[in-house]
Amino acid sequence: MKAKGLSLWRQAQRDLRAVPGDVVSLFCVSIIVMNLLANKTIYQAGIVAADGGILLSWLAFMCMDVVTKAFGKRIATTLSVFALGMNLFVSLIFCLCSIIPTETDYSGFNTIFGGTWFILLSSSVAFLLSAIVNNSVNESVGRHFRKEPDGRLAYITRSYVSTFVGQFVDNFVFAGLTFMVFAPIYWDGFSWTLSQCVTCSLIGAVLELMMEVLFSPLGYLLLEKWRKEGICKAEGRPQ
């Protein structure tokens, strides 16, 4: 068991080293900042709502799509787990900072950065599952483009399909855990129905897909740059 764990750890290290450092950094920062921005609702009409996280969710999914195309779903998922770990570590630091007593009133700061444990748990589980789904769907769709696997059509198709599915999973798992499991217990019986979770998740996935469509050309340009530099390798095989 110990030898297997050590082997997995070394494989994870090799996976992370395969991805250019600027993308690793950008991805981790996007996940951390996205969760902070999610504390503010920027639009709400009935059950249709969008928080500030939508301004960066496209970047996180675009990074996963680019890494999946260039290096394969295993490396993209390893990167996702690493980014999730960084977010949990930063959240712990934020929480510790928020509970340190001070003479000055920092209640606003403490509320935002302190967070709520079950919301962090829900968002972490949702992100991990959505990352696995996104990366798997992205690679599966890409296998259908045998003639021009590196073309623009192949890239946008696999990115758009995987982003929509992945974002739906992210939204649905988060909404289900938060508003159907934890909220009735910790928020005085407040809860959502299953239909509300599904509807809100679908609408959110559409909005987030629109952001992905808007900025996806940046991902394709990055892939083209990597190809010229000979960086792209899908599961260890040159493309």
C-alpha positions as CSV (number, residue, x, y, z in Angstrom):
1,M,0.0,0.0,0.0
2,K,2.8,2.4,0.9
3,A,4.7,1.6,-2.3
4,K,1.5,2.2,-4.4
5,G,0.9,5.5,-2.6
6,L,4.5,6.6,-3.3
7,S,4.2,5.6,-6.9
8,L,1.0,7.7,-7.3
9,W,2.7,10.6,-5.6
10,R,5.6,10.5,-8.0
11,Q,3.3,10.2,-11.0
12,A,1.4,13.2,-9.8
13,Q,4.6,15.2,-9.5
14,R,5.6,14.2,-13.1
15,D,2.1,15.2,-14.3
16,L,2.3,18.6,-12.8
17,R,5.8,19.2,-14.2
18,A,4.5,18.4,-17.7
19,V,2.2,21.5,-17.6
20,P,3.8,24.9,-18.2
21,G,4.0,26.8,-14.9
22,D,2.1,29.8,-16.0
23,V,-1.0,27.8,-16.7
24,V,-0.7,25.9,-13.4
25,S,-0.5,29.3,-11.6
26,L,-3.3,30.8,-13.6
27,F,-5.5,27.8,-13.0
28,C,-4.9,27.7,-9.2
29,V,-5.4,31.5,-8.9
30,S,-8.7,31.3,-10.9
31,I,-10.1,28.6,-8.6
32,I,-9.1,30.5,-5.4
33,V,-10.5,33.9,-6.6
34,M,-13.6,32.3,-8.2
35,N,-14.6,31.0,-4.8
36,L,-14.1,34.4,-3.2
37,L,-16.1,36.1,-5.9
38,A,-18.9,33.6,-5.4
39,N,-19.7,35.3,-2.1
40,K,-21.4,38.1,-4.1
41,T,-24.6,37.6,-6.1
42,I,-24.4,39.9,-9.1
43,Y,-27.8,39.0,-10.6
44,Q,-31.0,37.4,-9.3
45,A,-34.5,37.0,-10.6
46,G,-36.5,34.2,-9.0
47,I,-34.4,31.1,-8.9
48,V,-32.2,32.4,-11.7
49,A,-29.1,33.7,-10.0
50,A,-25.5,34.4,-10.9
51,D,-22.7,35.1,-8.5
52,G,-19.3,36.8,-9.1
53,G,-17.7,33.4,-9.7
54,I,-19.1,33.4,-13.2
55,L,-16.6,36.0,-14.2
56,L,-13.7,33.5,-13.7
57,S,-15.4,30.0,-14.0
58,W,-14.8,30.1,-17.8
59,L,-11.0,30.5,-17.2
60,A,-10.9,27.5,-14.9
61,F,-12.7,25.3,-17.4
62,M,-10.7,26.7,-20.3
63,C,-7.5,25.7,-18.6
64,M,-8.8,22.2,-18.0
65,D,-9.9,22.0,-21.7
66,V,-6.5,23.2,-22.9
67,V,-4.5,20.8,-20.6
68,T,-6.8,17.9,-21.5
69,K,-6.2,18.5,-25.2
70,A,-2.5,19.0,-24.8
71,F,-1.6,16.4,-22.2
72,G,-4.6,14.1,-21.7
73,K,-7.4,13.8,-19.1
74,R,-5.2,12.2,-16.4
75,I,-2.8,15.1,-16.2
76,A,-5.7,17.6,-16.4
77,T,-7.4,15.8,-13.5
78,T,-4.1,15.8,-11.5
79,L,-3.9,19.5,-12.0
80,S,-7.5,19.9,-10.8
81,V,-6.8,18.0,-7.6
82,F,-3.7,20.1,-7.0
83,A,-5.7,23.3,-7.5
84,L,-8.4,22.1,-5.2
85,G,-5.8,21.4,-2.6
86,M,-4.4,24.9,-2.9
87,N,-7.9,26.3,-2.6
88,L,-8.5,24.3,0.6
89,F,-5.1,25.5,2.0
90,V,-5.8,29.1,1.3
91,S,-9.4,28.8,2.7
92,L,-7.8,27.4,5.9
93,I,-5.5,30.4,6.2
94,F,-8.5,32.8,5.5
95,C,-10.5,31.0,8.2
96,L,-7.7,31.3,10.8
97,C,-7.2,35.0,10.0
98,S,-11.0,35.6,10.3
99,I,-11.2,34.1,13.9
100,I,-8.2,36.1,15.3
101,P,-9.7,38.6,17.7
102,T,-9.0,42.3,17.0
103,E,-10.1,45.6,18.5
104,T,-11.2,46.9,15.2
105,D,-14.5,45.6,13.7
106,Y,-13.6,43.4,10.8
107,S,-17.0,41.6,10.7
108,G,-17.4,42.2,6.9
109,F,-13.9,40.8,6.2
110,N,-14.5,37.8,8.6
111,T,-17.8,37.0,6.9
112,I,-16.4,36.9,3.4
113,F,-13.0,35.3,4.1
114,G,-14.1,33.1,7.0
115,G,-16.7,31.3,4.9
116,T,-19.1,28.5,5.9
117,W,-17.7,25.0,6.2
118,F,-20.5,23.2,4.5
119,I,-20.5,25.6,1.5
120,L,-16.7,25.0,1.2
121,L,-17.3,21.2,1.4
122,S,-20.1,21.4,-1.2
123,S,-18.1,23.5,-3.6
124,S,-15.0,21.3,-3.2
125,V,-16.9,18.1,-3.9
126,A,-18.8,19.8,-6.8
127,F,-15.6,21.1,-8.4
128,L,-13.7,17.7,-8.1
129,L,-16.6,15.8,-9.7
130,S,-17.1,18.4,-12.4
131,A,-13.4,18.4,-13.3
132,I,-13.4,14.6,-13.7
133,V,-16.5,14.8,-15.9
134,N,-15.2,17.8,-17.9
135,N,-11.9,16.2,-18.7
136,S,-13.4,12.8,-19.5
137,V,-16.0,14.3,-21.8
138,N,-13.5,16.5,-23.5
139,E,-11.2,13.7,-24.3
140,S,-14.1,11.4,-25.4
141,V,-15.5,14.0,-27.8
142,G,-12.0,14.6,-29.2
143,R,-11.7,11.0,-30.2
144,H,-14.5,11.5,-32.8
145,F,-12.3,14.0,-34.8
146,R,-10.0,11.6,-36.5
147,K,-9.3,13.6,-39.7
148,E,-8.5,17.0,-38.1
149,P,-8.1,16.4,-34.3
150,D,-6.1,19.6,-33.9
151,G,-8.5,21.8,-35.9
152,R,-10.5,24.7,-34.6
153,L,-13.8,22.8,-35.0
154,A,-12.5,19.9,-33.0
155,Y,-11.3,22.3,-30.2
156,I,-14.5,24.3,-29.9
157,T,-16.7,21.2,-30.1
158,R,-14.9,19.3,-27.3
159,S,-14.6,22.4,-25.2
160,Y,-18.2,23.6,-25.5
161,V,-19.7,20.1,-24.9
162,S,-17.4,19.3,-22.0
163,T,-17.8,22.8,-20.4
164,F,-21.6,22.6,-20.5
165,V,-21.7,19.1,-19.0
166,G,-19.0,19.9,-16.5
167,Q,-20.6,23.2,-15.4
168,F,-24.0,21.5,-15.0
169,V,-22.5,18.8,-12.8
170,D,-20.7,21.5,-10.8
171,N,-23.8,23.6,-10.3
172,F,-26.1,20.6,-9.6
173,V,-23.8,18.9,-7.0
174,F,-23.2,22.2,-5.2
175,A,-26.9,23.2,-5.2
176,G,-28.0,19.7,-4.1
177,L,-25.5,19.4,-1.3
178,T,-25.9,23.0,-0.1
179,F,-29.7,23.6,-0.5
180,M,-31.1,20.0,-0.2
181,V,-28.7,18.5,2.4
182,F,-27.1,21.1,4.6
183,A,-29.4,24.2,4.4
184,P,-32.4,22.5,5.9
185,I,-30.2,21.6,8.9
186,Y,-28.2,24.8,9.4
187,W,-30.4,27.5,7.8
188,D,-33.6,27.1,9.7
189,G,-35.3,24.7,7.3
190,F,-34.6,26.7,4.2
191,S,-34.2,24.3,1.2
192,W,-34.6,23.9,-2.6
193,T,-36.6,21.2,-4.4
194,L,-34.9,18.9,-6.9
195,S,-36.6,20.7,-9.8
196,Q,-35.2,24.0,-8.5
197,C,-31.7,22.6,-8.3
198,V,-31.9,21.1,-11.9
199,T,-33.4,24.3,-13.4
200,C,-30.9,26.6,-11.7
201,S,-28.0,24.3,-12.7
202,L,-29.1,24.3,-16.3
203,I,-29.5,28.0,-16.5
204,G,-26.1,28.5,-14.8
205,A,-24.5,26.1,-17.2
206,V,-25.8,28.0,-20.2
207,L,-24.6,31.3,-18.8
208,E,-21.1,29.9,-18.1
209,L,-21.0,28.3,-21.5
210,M,-21.6,31.7,-23.0
211,M,-18.6,33.0,-21.2
212,E,-16.6,30.0,-22.5
213,V,-17.7,30.7,-26.1
214,L,-16.6,34.4,-25.7
215,F,-13.1,33.6,-24.5
216,S,-12.4,30.2,-26.0
217,P,-10.3,31.6,-28.9
218,L,-7.6,32.4,-26.2
219,G,-7.4,28.7,-25.4
220,Y,-7.0,27.7,-29.0
221,L,-4.3,30.3,-29.5
222,L,-2.4,28.9,-26.5
223,L,-2.6,25.4,-27.9
224,E,-1.3,26.6,-31.3
225,K,1.6,28.2,-29.5
226,W,2.3,25.0,-27.6
227,R,2.3,23.0,-30.8
228,K,4.8,25.2,-32.4
229,E,7.0,24.9,-29.4
230,G,6.6,21.1,-29.3
231,I,5.0,21.2,-25.8
232,C,1.8,19.3,-26.6
233,K,1.7,15.7,-25.6
234,A,-1.5,13.7,-25.1
235,E,-0.9,11.0,-22.5
236,G,2.8,11.0,-23.4
237,R,2.2,10.6,-27.2
238,P,3.3,13.5,-29.4
239,Q,0.2,14.9,-31.3
